[in-house]
Amino acid sequence: MAAALAYRSDGATARLVFATRPGAYNDASLTEFLTQLRRHLRGDKATLIWDGLPSHRSRAMRAFLMTQRHWLVVEALPAYAPDLNPVEALWGNIKGQELANLCADTLNETLDAATAGITRVRHRRLAFSFLHQAGLSL
């Protein structure tokens, strides 16, 4: 699963962009996710706050990000600082609700539960609470 919390710089709205794929995310799949994110944002400029996942720091990703500088600025989080990442609060929220004590028989059941959590977060407009929990502001 991959997610992006997108906040307007004036604080008017926030959006949650969510994608899933089989297997782990890597350079190629994250590049596709960022391409989809740009389409979702309709080309608006964005600042991406990223943790230290190896795929985020790879040569291929750095090369791709250099070609995206006209719309995307990347800010790296310090090492071992998940508390500063609003998306980690999103995952914690879903793990504490929809995925808590879930004994799914299939991966699809887990995906359905996670998707239900994403829907709940979107409808309750919790994105700003995740930003606040991380101690960040716009």
N, C-alpha and C positions, 0 to 999 in steps of 0.2 A: 504494500500500500504506500502511496505517496500522497502528501497533502500540502497545500499552500494556503495560508491565511493572508488574504489580500485586503489591506486597509487603505481607504482613501486618505490622502495626506491632510485633508481638512477634517477628518474624523467623522464624516457624514455617514459612511457605510463601511461595511466589511463583508467580504465574500470568502467562502470556503471552497477551494478547488480540490477535488479528490479523484484519485485514479487507482486502479488495481491492475495487477498483471501476475501471471504465474511466475514463480521463482523470485529471485532477488533482483533489486534494481541495480543497474550498472551504468556505465557511461552512456551507452546508446539509449537505454530506456529513460534515463534522466534527461537526456537531450530531447527526446520526444516529449516528455512531460513538460519541459520548459517551453517547447514549441507550442504545445497545446495551451499552456498558461498564457502565452502571448496572445494567441487567438482569443482566449476567454477574456482577457483584459482589453481586447480590441486595439492592441498596439499601444496602449497607454504606457508611460514610463513606470518602472518599478524598481524597488530596492529589495534584493533578496538577502535574507539573513540565513546563513547556512552554518551548520555544525561541521565537525571534522570528519565526517564519513569519507573513507578513502575515495569513493567515486566522485565526491565533490571536489577533491583536490588533485585528481589525476591530470596527466598531461593533456589527454584528449578533451577533458572537460574544460581545462583552462583555455585551450585553443578555441573551443566552441564559444566560451563566454567572451573571449576577446572579439568575436564577430558579432556579439549581441550588445555591445556597449552603447549603441544608439538608443536602446530602450531599457537596458538592465544594468543596475549597479549591484555588485555583490559585496556584502559585508560578512566577514568570517567571525563566528563566535569564538571566544577563547576555548582552549582545550578543556574538556570535562566540565562544561557549563550548561547542562541540559535545563537548568532552572531559568536560563536566559532565553530559551527558545519557546515561543508561544505554541508551536506545533507539538512540543512535548507535553504541554498542558492539555492540548486537545486529545492526544493519545491516552494520557492518564485518565481523562474524563470518560472516554469510551471504555477503557479497560475497567474502570470502576463501576460502570453501569451495565451496558449491554454485554460485555465480555466477562464480567465477574461471575465466577463459578460456572461458566459455560462448559459443558461437556459435549461438544459437537461430535457427531459421527463422521462428518465430511468437512472438507475445506469450504465448500459452498455454504454450509450452515454458519460457519464462522464469518465468512464474507457477508452473508445476509445480516448477521447481527451487527457487524461493524458498519455496514451501510445504514442500518436503522439508527445507529448512534450518530452518524454523520447527519442524517436527516433531522434527528432531534436537536443536534447542536445548531444546525441552520435555522430551524424554526424558532428556537429559543434565543437566537442571536447572542450566543455565548462568546463569539470571537473576540469582542473587546475585553471580556473578563480574562481570557487567556493572555492578551497583551498586558493587561494590568498585573496579572499574577507574575509575569516575567519581569516586571519592574520597568517596562519599556513604555515610551510615549511616542506619539506621532510628531 
